[in-house]
Amino acid sequence: MNDWLEKNIYLHFPAFKSRNFRLFFSGQTLSLSGTFMTQVTISWLIYELTNSAWLLGLTGFVQFLPTLILTPFSGVFCDRWSRRNLLMVVQVLGFIVSFTLTTLTFLGLIDFKILMVVAILGGLLKGLDMPVRYAIVIETVDQRDHLGNAIALYSAILSSSLLIGPAIGGALLATVGAKYCFLYDSLSYVVALLTLAAMRLPPTPKLDTHQTNNTWQKLQEGFNYVYSALPIRIILLLLACHGLIGISHMALLPIFAADILKGNGGTMGLLSAASAVGSVVACVYLSLRRQVLGLERLMALCPVAIGVGLIAFGLSRMVWLSLLILAVVGGGGILIVSCGNTIVQTLVEDDKRGRVMSLYSLAVIGTLPLGNLVAGTLAQYIGAPNTVIVCGIVCLLEAVWFSRQLPILTSWIKLKTNLPQAAAQ
């Protein structure tokens, strides 16, 4: 069995050699699939209850607004304390929220206001745990040269969760109803807590008291570090633009499922899962790479694929074609996020990792509230298809800007990885 694993799994995915990473991967895949299932279910229920594109966008706004506020502080916390303990605390709180929602749904007490409150609480928890999830990955692998593979596989966790959650959620919505989607989410938290408790991680180094007294000072140090590194700023700016424009179509999927494509809850699940199919394929490709150099060029191609895909999705009126297009868009989206993650995580200083990854998380999801609100507002006035087409055009403009920054990024990666300036991929 061990020989088979060495030849077929560990050779291509060396991060799985680490027991801690195997536990983290399995537990978080299940937990995140439940989280994304709940997000899709809440969006569907809100549109079903209100039939309002603007309220759908508003829900996305209030869901991610707390994330925008709390994420930088979470980075400070995970540079100070045990990241596993922080993640376990957030998972316990998530279970409480999810179990309460499940109970209210089974009792038939769910309405728009309750769903909005749950969306806000979910945003609060996401703001606390996203930087911790990114930063803890380095602690789960036994060898530092497996870090790049672990980061790519963590992106696969997100992608596979986006695939599993909405796919199962769509099936449950179409058969037994939303309450069982929420029940799945509640149970997934239990499994995640058990796997985190089973991990054996080295103790978190204690910082000196004078280093930890001033939270605002630590925040400022993180901002200054990122601001002084032009390549990191370029990457974070691209990710922020992607969060603002490249993902905003996800908030409008209930409209496409119900009104444009004339489907139901199952169609909604398929549309959400289609993006994740492309994401999984992209993550498998990325996990097989061993070099950081070249990822910046891959990042430059992704906004092109996303832009063309969004324009085509806005024009499509066939379910099968829309699914294919969303798979391409999802693959491009996860490659932007994963390539940026790999470059930053590989080269950032360890003592600033938590704060830098909090700003990374902020760039990825912090712009989502505004993006969702803008998308919902535009859809109310010019329609969801036209809104998505406009987003696609903006993504193409992003690609032009980022391509001009490639020489800076390439030189920085070669310098940090001690490669000759004339080295080729």
N, C-alpha and C positions, 0 to 999 in steps of 0.2 A: 504493500500500500504506500509506504513512504517513497519507494522508488518511483511509483507511478506519479505521486504528487510532485516529486522533484523534476520529472521529465515533462509533465503536462501542465502543472499549475505554477509551481514555485519558480520555474525557469522564466516564465513570461510575467508572472505577478509576484515578485520576491517579497513584497510587503506581507503577503499571507503567511510567510514563515514565522511571523511574530504572533504569538498567542493573543496578546492584547489587541492587536489590530483585527484579528479574526473576530473577537468578541465585539469590538466596536463596530465593525462592518455589519455584522448580522443584526445586532440590536438596533442600530440607528437606521438601517434599511427598513425594518418593520415599523419603528416609531415614526419616521418621516413619511412613510407611505400613509399612515393613519392621519398625520397632520395635513398632507396635501388632499387626502380624501375629504376631510372635514372642510377645507377651504372651498373645494369644488362644490360640495353639498350646500354649504351656506350660500354661495353665489347663486346656485340654482334656485334655492328656496326663496331668496330675496327677490329675484326676478319673477318667480312664480307668484309671490304674494303682492308685489307692487307693480309689475309690468313697466318699470321705469328705468331707462338707461342711465339717467342722472343719479338715481339712488344706488344703482349698481356701482357706478364710479365713485360715489361718496363712500360706499362701504369699503371699497379698496383703499380710499384715502385714509379713513379713520383706522383701518386695520394696520396700515404700515406707518402711520404717523408716530405712534409710541416707539416703534423701532428706530426711527430717525433720532429720537431724543435720547434713548437709553444705550444705543450701541457703543458710543465712545466711552461711556462709563464702564460698560462690560469689559472693554479692552483693558482698562486700568485694573479691574478686579482680577482678571485672569493672569495679569503679570505679577500680582501679589500673592494670590492664594491658590490652593489646589484646584486645578481645572476640572478634575473628575468630580470633586465634591460640589463645585458650582453647577456643573451640568446635572448632577443628580438632584440638587435642590430645584432647579428649573423643571426637570422632568416630573418631580412630585407635584409642583404647582400646576403643570400642564395636565396631569392626571385628574386633579381636583376639578379644574375647569371643564375638561372633557366629560368626566363622569356626571357633573351637574347638568351639562347640556343633554347628555344621554337620558338622564332621569326625567328631565322636563319634557323631552320629546316623547318618551314612552307614555307620559301622563297627558299628552295632548295640550301642553301649555305653551308651545312655541309660537312666537309672533315676531314681527319685524324688529321691535325694540330689543328683544332678548338676543336675536341674532347679531344685532349691531354691538351689543355689550360683549358678546363672546368674541366677535371680530377684534374689538379693541383689546381685550385681555390677551388674545392670541398674539397681537402685535407687541404688547408689553413683553411677553415671554420670548418672542422671537428676537427682540432687541437685546435681551439678556443672554440668550444662548448661542446665537450665530457666531460671534467672535470666539467663544469658548470652543465650539465645535471645530472651527478652522485651526485654532491654536493647539488643541490637544492632539491633533494628528501626529505631530512630531514626537510626542511622548509614547505613542503606541507602537512604534517600530524600533527594533533592537539595533539596527544598523543605519547610520545616517545616509548611506548611499541608496537606501530603499525609500527615502523620503519622497522623491519625485513620483515614484510608482504609487506610494500611499496617497499622495495628494490627488493623483489622477483617479485612483479607485474611490477616494472620498467623493469626488465629483460624480463618479458612477453611482454612489449611494444616493445622491440627490436625484440623479436622472432616473435610476431604477425605481425610486420612490415615487417620482412624478409619473412613471409608467404604471406601477402596480396600484397606487392609490386611486387615481381617477378611473382606471379600468375597472377595478373591483367596485369602486363607488358608483360608476355608471350602471353596472349590472345590478347592484343592490337597489339603486334608485328606481330602476325600471321594474323590479320584482317585489321586494319586501319593504321598500321605503327608506327614508332618510334616517330613521332612528337606528337602524342597524349599521349604517355608516359611522355614526357617532359611537356606537358600542365597539366597533372594531378599533377605532382610535383610542378609546379608553383602555382596552386590553393591550394594545401595542405599547403603551407607556409602561405597563408592568414588565413586559419582556425587556424593554430597554433598561429599566432600572436593575433588573437581575444581571444583565450582561455587564453593566458598568460596575456593579458591586463585585463581580467576579474578576475584574481586571486587576493585575498586580503591577502598579506603576511605581517608579522611584519617587521618593519624597520630593515635594516642591521646595526648591531652595528658598530660605528665608531671607528677605531683604532687611537691611538695616532700618531701624526705626526712623531715622532722619530721611530715609528714601521714600517712606510710605505715608508720611504725615499729611502731605498736601496733595489732594486728589487733583485740584486744578493745575498744579505745577506738573504733575505727571501727564495730564492731558496735553498741556502746552508742549511738553517735551516730545510727545508723539506727533503732534501737528508740525512742530519745527523740523523734526526728522524727515517727515514725508515732504514738507515744503522744500527742504534743502536738496532733495533727490529728484531732479527733473524727470528722469525716466519713470519713477514711481508715480509722479504727478500725472504724467501722460497716460499711464495705464489706468489710474483711478478715474481720470476724466473720461476716457473711453467707456469704462464700465458704468459711470454715472449717466452718460448719454444713452447707453444701452438700457439701463434701468428706466430711464425716463421715456424713451421712445420704442426701443426694440422689444419690450415685454408688455407694453400697455395693451396690446391686443388681447392678452389673456383675460383682462377684466371684461371684455366684450363677448367672450365665447358663448355665454348663455343667449345673447341676442342672435348670434349666428346659428346656434343649435336650434332655437325655437322658431325664429322668424325668417332668417335667410335660407336655411337649409331645410326648414319644415320638419324638424325632428323632435325628440323628447329627451328625457334624462339620460337615456342610453347614448344618444348622439352627443350630448354634452360630455359624457365620460370618454367617448371615442376621440373627440377633438382634443381633450386635455391629454389623453394618453398618447396621441399621435406625436406631439412635440417631444414627449419623453422617449419614444422609440428612436427618433433621430439623435436624442441626447445620449442614449445608451451606446449606440453605434460609435458616436464621436468619442465617448469616454473610453471605450475599448481600444480604439485607435490610439488615443493619447496615452493610455497606460502602457502601451507597448513601446513608446518612445523612451530613449535613455538620455537625450541631450536637451538642455534648455535652449541652446542656440537654435534658432529657426522658428521657435514658437511665436516670436513677435511678428514674423511674416505671415504665419497662419492666422494670427489675430487680425491682420489687415484685410484678409480675404473674407472674414466672417460677416462684417457689416454689408458687404456686397450681396452675399447669399441671403442674408436676412431681408435686405431691402427689396430685392427682386421677389423673394418669397412672399413678403407682405403685400406687395402690389398684386401679385397673382392671387393671393388668398382673398383680397378684397373684391376681385373680379369673379371668383369662382362661385358657381351655384350648384355644384355637384359634390356630394359628401365624399366620395372616394378621392376626387381630385383635391379637395380641401385637406383631407388626411395626409396625402402625399406631400403637399406643400408645407403643412405644419411640421412634418417630420424633418424637412430641410431646415426650416426656420429654427426648430428646437435644437438640431445639431449645431447650427451656427452659433446659437445663443450659448450653449453650454461650452463650446470651444473658447469663446471670448472669456467667459468667467474662469474656466479651468486653466487656460494658458496664462492668464493674468495671475491666478492663484499660484501656479507652479513657479513662475518667474519671481514673484515677490517673496514667496515662502523660502525658496532656495537661497536667496541672496540677502534677506533681511537679517539684522543683528538679533541674536536670541533674546537679549534682555528687553527688546522693544517689540518683540513678535506680537504679543497680545494687543498692544495699542495700534500697531500698523494693521493687523488683521481686523481690528474693529473699524478702522477707517476704510479698509477694503470692503468689509461687510456693508458699511454705510454707503459706499459708492454703488454696490451691487443692488441693495434693496432700499436705501434711503431716499432715492428719487422715485420709487414706486408710488408713494402716496400722491405726489403731484401728477405723475404720469397717468395714474388711474382716474384722478379727478378730471384732468384735461381730456382724456379719452372719452369718459362718460359724458362730459359737457359737449364736446364736439359731436359725438354720436347722436345726442339729443337734437342737434340743429342740422347737421349735414348727413346724418346716417352713419351706421357702423361701417359699412363697406368703404365709404369715402374717407372716413377717419383712418382706417387701416392703410389705405393707399397713401395718404399724406405721411403717415409714419414711415412707410417704406421709402419714400423719396428722401426724407430726412436721414435715414440710415445710409443711403448712398452718398450723401454729402459727408457723413461721418467718415466713411471709407476714404474719401479723397483727403480729408484732413489728416487722418491717422497715417496714411501711406507716406506723407511728408515727414513724419516723425521717426520713421524706421531707422535712419542712420544713427540717431541718438540712442535708440534702444539697443541696436545691434552692438554698437561700440561699448555700451555700458555692460552688457551681458558678457562680451569677450573679456573685458577688463576684470569683472568680478569672478569669472570662472578661469582666469589665467590662461585664456586662449590667445594666440597671436592675432593681431589686428587683421591680418590677411587670411585668417582661417576661414574655411568654407564649411557649410553644413555637411 
